[in-house]
């Protein structure tokens, strides 16, 4: 599904931020990406999302070499990937409903066809009464849930979530994590960047990708 | 029994109501409002130029057909000539000509009165060989060849000189054409300036909405989808600006048409009327202004789409 071979990235003439990355994300797998702050978790997430180009190595996504993708290919691939960003990236002038529906709208689907689906998901993440609210009036936790809902609405084959539980209370964090686990059971490969060790311990079956000093170490999860 | 119905009613009442499919590019921004003002002013000026060109073109057509429908025979008497009989002979020849509808000689007093603006009233002209004029009204639109009449006059009344006003009409026509060409050039310059302003505004909007474009790309929006959104945004701004400018121009011409009735009886009113006619745009003129507004709206949308597509190609 996603394969990194000797991937490295440097900004300009600076040192490599991440280097010698060799790993793959298998279909229907579940993994945490962790490491200290500033270790390169977000950079690695952006490389997986193809919003950054590596300065060396090869990234293969859904069997295709990312460096050979055309613009149209990239658009098609991104529709198969759901992303939750650390800074949410919600559009402030749209309502919560419109933000969550955005990927479906971008695919050219009719509003009537997806309306019920979006409403149901918003209710599920506890934003049923905040559908008309715009992001500036949402709390951090509400924004996070809206961002998660936007990533899930397309039922992605690969879900990349950067600190998806960073702004919610432990109860809601567990609930959201259970949602990710449920998605994983339904066939989605999930990569969650976090440095919440307690949370990771609750999902011991998950593989751990640990970034430190720009290198990656992989620890397989316990058998579930 | 009634419970399911109550539940259904409650379900309907609890169905959320919300605004959907809002524009992805924020509607109200300072740059957007500034662009509306620029487009409104440019559209107003473009409509004024187009309207003025139409007025001059219409007036010129009227002048030419007026001038060409008439001809003038000037009789310059020689010493000892019986002026009245020569004039009568010229009138008779002109009246018999196939191309002529009617011919009417100005009396001696009327001819002398024509010189009053230059020589003053009360000047004794009895000793001067004042030429006599015969006004000839031609049949139809006055495009006939008057060579037969000219030959007939030259052989029978050598003192008579026929002027078919063609030289004067062609000069008037050249002047009017020059005014129309100038107006068309000004119109083209305004459209070019407007296009440049739209280009700057689009690039500004792209920079200002960089975050939106990035998010749209990340959620799987194609370049064509993003360009369509920008096109719709700028078409809306263009429509608003074009409507304001176009309606202002229509109000201007309607007011000018009303005022021209008052000017018609004021000093200088005749000259203005001669230049612009009655200053009234016909229905075709107003349709032309509406076409200008529609073209501005389309231009705004298409131009922004082209710029956005080019920018997105470079971005990726």
HADDOCK unambig.tbl for C-alpha pairs under 7 A between the chains (distance, minus, plus):
assign (segid A and resid 75 and name CA) (segid B and resid 220 and name CA) 4.98 0.50 0.50
assign (segid A and resid 75 and name CA) (segid B and resid 221 and name CA) 6.41 0.50 0.50
assign (segid A and resid 75 and name CA) (segid B and resid 222 and name CA) 5.80 0.50 0.50
assign (segid A and resid 76 and name CA) (segid B and resid 220 and name CA) 6.74 0.50 0.50
assign (segid A and resid 78 and name CA) (segid B and resid 218 and name CA) 6.56 0.50 0.50
assign (segid A and resid 78 and name CA) (segid B and resid 219 and name CA) 6.51 0.50 0.50
assign (segid A and resid 78 and name CA) (segid B and resid 220 and name CA) 4.98 0.50 0.50
assign (segid A and resid 79 and name CA) (segid B and resid 219 and name CA) 6.55 0.50 0.50
assign (segid A and resid 79 and name CA) (segid B and resid 220 and name CA) 4.86 0.50 0.50
assign (segid A and resid 89 and name CA) (segid B and resid 215 and name CA) 6.76 0.50 0.50
assign (segid A and resid 91 and name CA) (segid B and resid 212 and name CA) 6.72 0.50 0.50
assign (segid A and resid 93 and name CA) (segid B and resid 26 and name CA) 6.37 0.50 0.50
assign (segid A and resid 94 and name CA) (segid B and resid 22 and name CA) 6.95 0.50 0.50
assign (segid A and resid 98 and name CA) (segid B and resid 20 and name CA) 6.46 0.50 0.50
assign (segid A and resid 98 and name CA) (segid B and resid 21 and name CA) 6.77 0.50 0.50
assign (segid A and resid 103 and name CA) (segid B and resid 219 and name CA) 5.14 0.50 0.50
assign (segid A and resid 103 and name CA) (segid B and resid 220 and name CA) 6.48 0.50 0.50
assign (segid A and resid 106 and name CA) (segid B and resid 220 and name CA) 6.53 0.50 0.50
assign (segid A and resid 106 and name CA) (segid B and resid 221 and name CA) 4.72 0.50 0.50
assign (segid A and resid 106 and name CA) (segid B and resid 225 and name CA) 6.83 0.50 0.50
assign (segid A and resid 107 and name CA) (segid B and resid 221 and name CA) 6.54 0.50 0.50
assign (segid A and resid 132 and name CA) (segid B and resid 18 and name CA) 5.92 0.50 0.50
